[in-house]
Amino acid sequence: MPQVGSSKGRAATGDPFLATVDTIGSWLGSAPGKVDSVLSGGERDRVLGEVGDINRAAAMGDTSALYAQQYLLDRIYQLYTKIPLGETAEGSVAVYEIGRLLETATAEAQDRLIDPGLLDEAPAEPRAYLTWLKQLARGHRVYKHPYYHEFIRNTATESDLRNYVMQESVVDGRFDDLLALMQVGTAGEAKMEIAANFWDEMGNGKPAEVHTTLFNKIFEVFEISEEELERSLTATSLLNGNLAVMLCRHRSLYPEAVGFLGMTEWMAPDRFVQVVHAWERLGLPEVGITYHRLHITIDSQHAQGWFHNVVLPAAESAYMRRAIARGILWRLNSSAAYLDERMPSAAV
């Protein structure tokens, strides 16, 4: 699958935030010791200060700063999620510190979107808690969002679907890796459920049916290049992908990952029904819609298994209940921002 590439040339517009991204990005292909020797003393303070400026501007609603923030975080995450062809800065203390600044700002921004006191309303009894989570999702404005139920289903063009699948690649195109990351340290019912989910993503051992392989067929239908994918990804698309990696990578955020990925699978079947309808309406090649057809059924099964085998056992703990709900709200709110953005841009 095409991956987001370097930021080379993105600062040509004179954007100071992207200039910082370009500078830091140029170090990511160097050995960690070399990067840390460059980023020491006053130079380190200067760069961290520039990253702080990006975070502050993004928090104030600057869209170019939000893009720079999420693009740089995505670049750093690639150090931990892609097999390199040469030297990388993985292991650099300075790059890790930059990544933590970006992660902290991103998490704080998502927490600000949660209504005060909402997490305190969660019932303590596990089954009542699960019902509350589903009601929370059904009452959210992203549930049955018009982007899917009106635009995609009824009016999206081939070009619109082409753009849609590029944006979706940040989560759908690497769901197997997200599951692999989040299962580390789990045990019992939760580990078995994640493993079963992962094995389905692996096509149950059949290489041609691996879900990322099926997803990539869409890129073949639309002839999407790596360079085009890089240009197309928006700030909110990158945000959704970065949140998934952040939650699945850090063990301290495991319960948030449970909520985030569980809600992703729970919402997928209804959304994918609309995508399949649009695909058929436009008469596009059948090979490109296999992934979405398959997930209408599979994700419905996965969501139920996830709720009962991962969420319910964890819900015995007050700490886990609060964190799982936090992850679900991060998913609902970030998805809403992403879909709201898609509506006007897709309609132009």
C-alpha positions as CSV (number, residue, x, y, z in Angstrom):
1,M,0.0,0.0,0.0
2,P,1.3,3.5,-0.7
3,Q,2.7,5.2,2.4
4,V,3.0,8.8,3.3
5,G,6.4,9.9,2.2
6,S,8.8,12.7,3.0
7,S,7.9,16.4,3.4
8,K,10.4,17.5,0.8
9,G,9.3,20.7,-0.9
10,R,6.3,21.3,1.3
11,A,7.8,24.5,2.9
12,A,8.1,26.1,-0.5
13,T,5.1,28.2,0.3
14,G,7.0,29.9,3.1
15,D,4.9,28.3,5.8
16,P,7.2,28.5,9.0
17,F,5.4,25.4,10.5
18,L,6.2,23.3,7.4
19,A,9.7,24.6,7.4
20,T,10.1,23.2,10.9
21,V,8.6,19.9,9.7
22,D,11.1,19.8,6.7
23,T,14.0,20.5,9.0
24,I,13.1,17.7,11.5
25,G,12.1,15.4,8.6
26,S,15.5,15.7,7.1
27,W,17.0,14.1,10.3
28,L,14.7,11.1,10.3
29,G,16.9,9.2,7.8
30,S,20.1,9.6,10.0
31,A,21.4,7.3,12.8
32,P,20.0,8.2,16.2
33,G,23.4,9.1,17.6
34,K,24.0,11.5,14.8
35,V,20.7,13.2,15.3
36,D,21.2,13.6,19.0
37,S,24.6,15.1,18.5
38,V,23.1,17.7,16.3
39,L,20.2,18.3,18.5
40,S,22.0,19.3,21.7
41,G,22.2,22.3,23.9
42,G,20.7,25.5,22.4
43,E,19.8,23.8,19.1
44,R,17.7,21.3,21.0
45,D,15.9,24.1,22.9
46,R,15.3,26.0,19.6
47,V,13.7,23.0,17.8
48,L,11.6,22.0,20.8
49,G,10.4,25.6,21.0
50,E,9.4,25.6,17.3
51,V,7.5,22.3,17.9
52,G,5.8,24.0,20.9
53,D,4.8,26.9,18.6
54,I,3.2,24.5,16.2
55,N,1.3,22.9,19.0
56,R,0.1,26.2,20.5
57,A,-1.1,27.4,17.1
58,A,-2.9,24.1,16.4
59,A,-4.7,24.4,19.7
60,M,-5.8,27.9,18.7
61,G,-7.4,26.6,15.5
62,D,-4.7,27.3,13.0
63,T,-5.3,24.8,10.2
64,S,-1.8,24.9,8.8
65,A,-0.3,24.3,12.2
66,L,-2.7,21.3,12.7
67,Y,-1.5,19.9,9.4
68,A,2.1,20.4,10.3
69,Q,1.6,18.8,13.7
70,Q,-0.1,15.7,12.4
71,Y,2.1,15.3,9.4
72,L,5.2,15.4,11.5
73,L,3.8,13.0,14.0
74,D,3.0,10.6,11.2
75,R,6.5,10.9,9.9
76,I,7.9,10.0,13.3
77,Y,5.5,7.1,13.7
78,Q,6.8,5.7,10.5
79,L,10.1,5.0,12.3
80,Y,8.2,2.5,14.4
81,T,5.7,1.1,11.9
82,K,7.7,0.6,8.7
83,I,10.6,-1.6,7.8
84,P,13.4,0.7,6.8
85,L,15.7,0.4,3.7
86,G,18.6,2.2,5.4
87,E,19.5,4.2,8.5
88,T,16.7,5.8,10.5
89,A,16.5,8.0,13.7
90,E,14.6,5.3,15.6
91,G,16.0,5.4,19.1
92,S,17.0,9.0,19.0
93,V,16.3,10.7,22.3
94,A,15.6,14.0,20.6
95,V,13.2,12.6,18.1
96,Y,11.4,10.8,20.9
97,E,11.1,14.0,22.8
98,I,9.7,15.8,19.8
99,G,7.2,12.9,19.3
100,R,6.1,13.1,22.9
101,L,5.4,16.9,22.6
102,L,3.3,16.2,19.5
103,E,1.4,13.3,21.2
104,T,0.7,15.2,24.4
105,A,-0.7,18.2,22.4
106,T,-2.8,15.8,20.3
107,A,-4.2,14.0,23.3
108,E,-5.0,17.3,25.1
109,A,-6.8,18.6,22.1
110,Q,-9.0,15.4,22.0
111,D,-9.7,15.6,25.7
112,R,-10.9,19.2,25.3
113,L,-13.6,18.0,23.0
114,I,-15.1,15.7,25.7
115,D,-18.0,17.3,27.6
116,P,-17.0,18.0,31.3
117,G,-18.4,15.3,33.5
118,L,-19.4,13.0,30.7
119,L,-16.9,10.2,31.7
120,D,-18.2,10.4,35.3
121,E,-21.7,9.3,34.1
122,A,-20.6,5.8,33.1
123,P,-22.4,3.0,35.0
124,A,-20.3,0.8,37.2
125,E,-22.1,-2.5,36.3
126,P,-20.3,-3.9,33.2
127,R,-23.4,-4.7,31.1
128,A,-25.1,-1.4,31.9
129,Y,-21.8,0.2,31.0
130,L,-21.7,-1.5,27.6
131,T,-25.3,-0.3,27.0
132,W,-24.3,3.2,28.0
133,L,-21.3,3.2,25.5
134,K,-23.6,2.2,22.6
135,Q,-26.1,4.8,23.5
136,L,-23.3,7.4,23.7
137,A,-22.3,6.4,20.1
138,R,-25.9,6.4,18.8
139,G,-26.5,9.9,20.3
140,H,-23.3,11.3,18.8
141,R,-23.7,13.5,15.7
142,V,-21.2,11.3,13.8
143,Y,-23.6,8.3,14.0
144,K,-25.1,7.8,10.5
145,H,-23.3,10.9,9.3
146,P,-24.7,12.5,6.1
147,Y,-21.3,12.1,4.4
148,Y,-22.0,8.4,4.2
149,H,-25.8,8.2,4.2
150,E,-26.4,11.1,1.8
151,F,-23.3,12.1,-0.1
152,I,-21.4,8.8,-0.6
153,R,-24.6,6.7,-1.1
154,N,-26.4,9.0,-3.5
155,T,-24.2,11.6,-5.1
156,A,-20.5,10.8,-4.8
157,T,-18.7,10.5,-8.1
158,E,-15.9,8.2,-9.0
159,S,-13.4,11.0,-8.2
160,D,-15.1,11.4,-4.8
161,L,-14.7,7.6,-4.0
162,R,-11.1,7.8,-5.1
163,N,-10.4,10.5,-2.6
164,Y,-12.4,8.7,0.0
165,V,-10.3,5.5,-0.1
166,M,-7.1,7.5,0.0
167,Q,-8.2,9.2,3.3
168,E,-9.4,5.9,4.7
169,S,-6.0,4.3,4.2
170,V,-4.6,5.7,7.4
171,V,-6.7,3.3,9.5
172,D,-8.3,0.7,7.2
173,G,-5.1,0.1,5.3
174,R,-3.1,-1.0,8.3
175,F,-5.7,-2.4,10.7
176,D,-3.8,-5.7,11.0
177,D,-0.7,-3.8,12.3
178,L,-2.8,-1.9,14.8
179,L,-4.2,-5.1,16.2
180,A,-0.7,-6.6,16.4
181,L,0.6,-3.5,18.3
182,M,-2.3,-3.4,20.8
183,Q,-2.3,-7.1,21.8
184,V,1.1,-6.9,23.5
185,G,0.7,-7.7,27.2
186,T,-2.9,-8.9,27.0
187,A,-4.1,-12.2,28.3
188,G,-7.1,-14.5,28.4
189,E,-10.3,-13.6,26.6
190,A,-9.0,-10.3,25.4
191,K,-5.9,-11.8,23.8
192,M,-7.9,-14.5,22.2
193,E,-10.4,-12.1,20.7
194,I,-7.7,-9.8,19.4
195,A,-5.9,-12.9,17.9
196,A,-9.1,-14.1,16.2
197,N,-9.6,-10.6,14.8
198,F,-6.0,-10.5,13.6
199,W,-6.3,-13.9,12.0
200,D,-9.3,-12.8,10.0
201,E,-7.3,-9.7,8.9
202,M,-4.7,-12.2,7.7
203,G,-7.3,-13.9,5.5
204,N,-7.3,-16.9,7.8
205,G,-3.9,-17.9,6.4
206,K,-4.7,-17.3,2.7
207,P,-2.3,-14.7,1.3
208,A,-4.7,-13.6,-1.5
209,E,-7.4,-12.9,1.1
210,V,-5.3,-10.9,3.5
211,H,-7.4,-7.8,4.1
212,T,-4.6,-5.3,3.4
213,T,-4.1,-7.0,0.1
214,L,-7.8,-6.7,-0.7
215,F,-7.8,-3.0,0.4
216,N,-4.8,-2.4,-2.0
217,K,-7.0,-3.6,-4.9
218,I,-8.9,-0.3,-4.6
219,F,-5.6,1.6,-5.2
220,E,-5.1,-0.5,-8.3
221,V,-8.6,0.2,-9.6
222,F,-8.0,4.0,-9.2
223,E,-4.3,3.9,-10.1
224,I,-3.3,5.8,-7.0
225,S,0.4,6.4,-6.7
226,E,2.5,6.8,-3.5
227,E,3.1,10.5,-4.4
228,E,-0.6,11.2,-4.9
229,L,-1.5,9.6,-1.6
230,E,1.0,11.8,0.2
231,R,-0.4,14.9,-1.4
232,S,-4.0,13.9,-0.6
233,L,-3.9,13.3,3.1
234,T,-5.5,16.0,5.1
235,A,-4.9,17.1,8.7
236,T,-8.0,15.3,10.0
237,S,-7.1,12.1,8.1
238,L,-3.6,12.1,9.5
239,L,-5.1,12.8,13.0
240,N,-7.3,9.7,12.8
241,G,-4.4,7.6,11.7
242,N,-2.1,9.0,14.4
243,L,-4.6,8.5,17.2
244,A,-4.9,4.8,16.2
245,V,-1.1,4.4,16.3
246,M,-0.7,6.3,19.5
247,L,-3.2,4.3,21.4
248,C,-2.1,0.9,20.1
249,R,1.6,1.6,20.6
250,H,1.6,2.8,24.2
251,R,0.8,0.2,26.8
252,S,-0.5,2.9,29.1
253,L,-3.2,3.7,26.5
254,Y,-4.3,0.2,26.0
255,P,-7.9,0.7,27.3
256,E,-8.2,3.8,25.1
257,A,-7.2,1.6,22.2
258,V,-9.9,-0.9,23.2
259,G,-12.5,1.8,22.9
260,F,-11.1,3.4,19.7
261,L,-10.7,0.2,17.7
262,G,-13.9,-1.3,19.0
263,M,-15.9,1.8,17.9
264,T,-14.1,1.7,14.6
265,E,-15.3,-1.8,13.9
266,W,-18.8,-1.1,15.3
267,M,-19.4,1.8,12.9
268,A,-17.8,0.2,9.9
269,P,-20.6,-2.1,8.6
270,D,-23.2,0.6,8.3
271,R,-20.7,2.9,6.6
272,F,-19.5,0.3,4.2
273,V,-23.0,-0.5,3.1
274,Q,-23.2,3.0,1.8
275,V,-19.8,2.6,0.0
276,V,-20.9,-0.6,-1.7
277,H,-24.1,1.0,-2.8
278,A,-22.1,3.9,-4.4
279,W,-19.6,1.5,-6.0
280,E,-22.5,-0.4,-7.6
281,R,-24.3,2.8,-8.6
282,L,-21.2,3.9,-10.5
283,G,-20.5,0.5,-12.0
284,L,-16.9,0.3,-10.8
285,P,-14.8,-2.9,-11.1
286,E,-16.0,-5.6,-8.7
287,V,-12.5,-6.5,-7.6
288,G,-12.2,-3.1,-5.9
289,I,-15.1,-3.5,-3.5
290,T,-14.3,-6.9,-2.1
291,Y,-12.7,-5.4,1.1
292,H,-15.8,-3.4,1.9
293,R,-18.3,-6.2,1.2
294,L,-16.3,-8.6,3.4
295,H,-16.2,-6.1,6.3
296,I,-19.9,-5.5,6.4
297,T,-20.3,-9.0,7.8
298,I,-16.9,-9.5,9.5
299,D,-16.8,-6.2,11.4
300,S,-20.3,-6.8,12.7
301,Q,-19.1,-10.1,14.2
302,H,-15.8,-8.6,15.4
303,A,-17.6,-5.7,17.1
304,Q,-19.9,-8.0,19.1
305,G,-16.9,-10.3,20.0
306,W,-14.9,-7.2,21.0
307,F,-17.6,-5.8,23.3
308,H,-18.2,-9.1,25.0
309,N,-14.7,-10.5,25.2
310,V,-12.6,-7.4,25.6
311,V,-14.8,-4.6,26.9
312,L,-17.0,-6.5,29.4
313,P,-14.2,-8.2,31.3
314,A,-12.2,-4.9,31.5
315,A,-15.3,-3.0,32.6
316,E,-15.0,-4.6,36.1
317,S,-12.3,-1.9,36.7
318,A,-13.3,1.8,37.2
319,Y,-10.0,2.9,35.7
320,M,-10.6,0.8,32.5
321,R,-14.2,1.9,32.2
322,R,-13.2,5.6,32.1
323,A,-10.3,5.0,29.7
324,I,-12.3,2.9,27.3
325,A,-15.0,5.5,27.2
326,R,-12.3,8.1,26.6
327,G,-11.0,6.1,23.6
328,I,-14.5,5.8,22.2
329,L,-15.1,9.5,22.4
330,W,-11.7,10.2,20.8
331,R,-12.9,8.0,17.9
332,L,-16.3,9.6,17.6
333,N,-15.0,13.2,17.8
334,S,-12.1,12.7,15.4
335,S,-14.3,10.8,13.0
336,A,-16.8,13.7,13.1
337,A,-14.2,16.3,12.3
338,Y,-12.9,14.2,9.5
339,L,-16.3,13.6,7.9
340,D,-17.4,17.3,8.4
341,E,-14.3,18.3,6.5
342,R,-15.1,15.8,3.7
343,M,-18.6,17.1,3.1
344,P,-17.8,20.6,1.8
345,S,-14.5,19.6,0.0
346,A,-16.2,16.6,-1.7
347,A,-19.2,18.8,-2.8
348,V,-17.0,21.4,-4.5
